[in-house]
Amino acid sequence: MYIEIMRKPLFILALMICSIGVYAQEPTMRDVFKQMSDSIVPYLSENNRLDFIDFMDSKMQAEVTNLLAGKSQMLELTDVFVSLELNQASSMQMRLLPVSEPVDSAKQIICVVRTFGTDIRESTVNFYSLGWRQLPTTDYLLTDDEMFVATLNSQSTSLTLMPVLRLDAPANEEQEELTKPSIILNWKGKYVNGY
């Protein structure tokens, strides 16, 4: 009789522990990408984003027709990283990064690198909460005022910055892109040079 009485509370307790475990789990890049604000890439619809994930899961080429009637492609998707070719002159990478102090109740933030251009390329680096609230970039990354091309590492939390020098050229000539040595920044709650 006593065992019969104790079964119900133990079963309820087990269900509560399981549900807490589910809610305590940090979201993956899939979750974050699905919920991405339309303002981040206005010409990628929610259906485009869901199609990308379905194609990747099916091991198919993850290419969609975006809202500008152009082609966009997802190149890589992991639990913490995504790489996209938005069009011929624009690409984007995103990575989940751990933080010690919660941001909007989460222990992760999103780093978004956008790279623009063909002959001469330039990147921007922005940070967002998991709810896609933009965070001050200077809280997580300090850079000089010079142009750079940035690349997130899909296997680690590092960020590579390749400074770009532009040579002024006459208007009828194409400008050249010259580079200085790359700088690898490591994530320590913010991007810093060195280990």
N, C-alpha and C positions, 0 to 999 in steps of 0.2 A: 504493500500500500504506500509506504514512504517513498519507494523508488518511483512508483507511478506519479506521485505528487511532484517529485523533483524533476521529472523528465520535461515537463512543459516549460518551467523557468530556464532550464539549461538549453533547451531548443531556442527559446527567444534570445537568450544571451549569445548563443552561437550566431544567430542571424544578425544581431546588432554588431558583433565584432566583424563579421564579413562585410556588412554595409559600410562600416567605418573604414575598413581597408580599401574598399572601392573608391570612396570619396577622398581619402587621403592620398591616393595615387596622383602623382604629377601628370599633367597632360602631355601628350606626345606632339611632335610637329604636325602630325595629321590633324589632331584636334585643333591646334592653333591655326593651321592653314585653312581649315574649313570655316573657322569663325573670323577670318581676316576681314578687317574693315574694307568696304568697297572703295574708300578713299585712298587706300594704299596703292592699288592698281585699278583705277576706275574701269578699264576696258576688259577686266577679267570678272565675269559674273560668278555667282555662287555655283551655278551649274558647271561652269568651266573648271572651277577648283575641284568639285566632286568628280568630274570626269577625269581630271589629271590623276587623282588617287586611284580611281577604278582601273584606269589603264596601267598604272604602275603595278597594282596588285595582280593584274592579269599578265604582267610581263610583256605588255604591248608598247609600241611607241606612244608616249604620252603627249600627243599633239592635239590642240584644239583650235577652232576658229574663234578668235576673240571678238569682242563687240565692235572693233574697228574693221572687221572682216579680214584681219591678218591672221597669221599663224603664231601661236605661242606654244612652247614645249617645256615640259618638266623633264629635267635631265637626271636628277637624283632625289631620292626621298628616303630618309631614315627616321628613327624616333626623335632625333634632335636637330636634323639638318634638312634643308631643301634647296635645290638649285633650279632656276628657271631661265630660259631664254624667252624674253617677252616679245621681242621682235629683232630685226637684223641689227639694230643699233642700241639695244637695251637688254640688260640681263639683271637678275636679282638672286641673291643668296640670303637665306635666313638660318639662324642657329639659336637654339635655346641655351641660355647661360645660367648657371646657378648663382644665387646671391645669398649672402649670409643674413641680411636684414630683409624680411618680406616686403615685396612691392605689391600693393593691392592684395594682400593676404596670400601671395604666392612666393615660393622660394626660387622662382625662375623669372628671367626676363627674355625678350627677343631682341637679337641683334639683326638688323636688316642692312645689307649692302646692296646698293644699286649702282650699276656701271653703265655709263652712256657713251656713245660715240663709236666710230668705226676706225678711222685713221688715227685720230687722237682721242683717247679714252680718259674718262674721269669718273671717280666713284664718290658716292656720299655714304656715310655710315650713320644710321639712326638706331635708337633703342626704344622699345615699347614694353609696356606691361603685358601680361597675358590677355588682358581685355582690350588690347590695342590702344591704350592711352599712351601718347608720345611722352617720353622721358627726356630730360635735358641731356644732350649728348656729352657735354663737358663733365657730367658726373661720372662718365664711364670711359671717355676717350679724349685725350688732349693731342691735337695735331698742330703743325705749323699751318700757315695760310697758303702753302703751296698745293698745287694739284697732286693727286695721287690716284693710283688704281689699287683697290683693296680686294682681298680675297679671303674668305672664311675657309677654315680647314674643316672638311667633313669628318675627319677622324679625331680631331682634338679641338680645344677651345681657342686655339691661336688665331690671330688675324695678321695677315701679311699686307704691309703697305709698300707700294712701289712708287716713290716720288716721280713725278713726270715734269720735265722741263720742256717748255715750248720755245722754239726758236722763232723770233719774229721773221716773217717772210713777206715779200711783196704780195699784194692782193691777188695777183694772177698765178702765184705758185702755191702748191699745197704745203701746209706746214708739216714739219717733221716732229715725231715724238722721240725725245731723248729721255733716258731714265738714269737715275742714280741707284746705288745698291738698295736692295729691298730691306725693310725693317720687319722683323717678326716680333709681334707683341703677344704676350701671354696674359691670360685671364686670371686675375686675382681679386675678383669683385669689381674690377675695372681693368682696362687694358694697359699693361705696363711693359716697358722694354726690359728684357732679361728674365731670368728665372727667379 
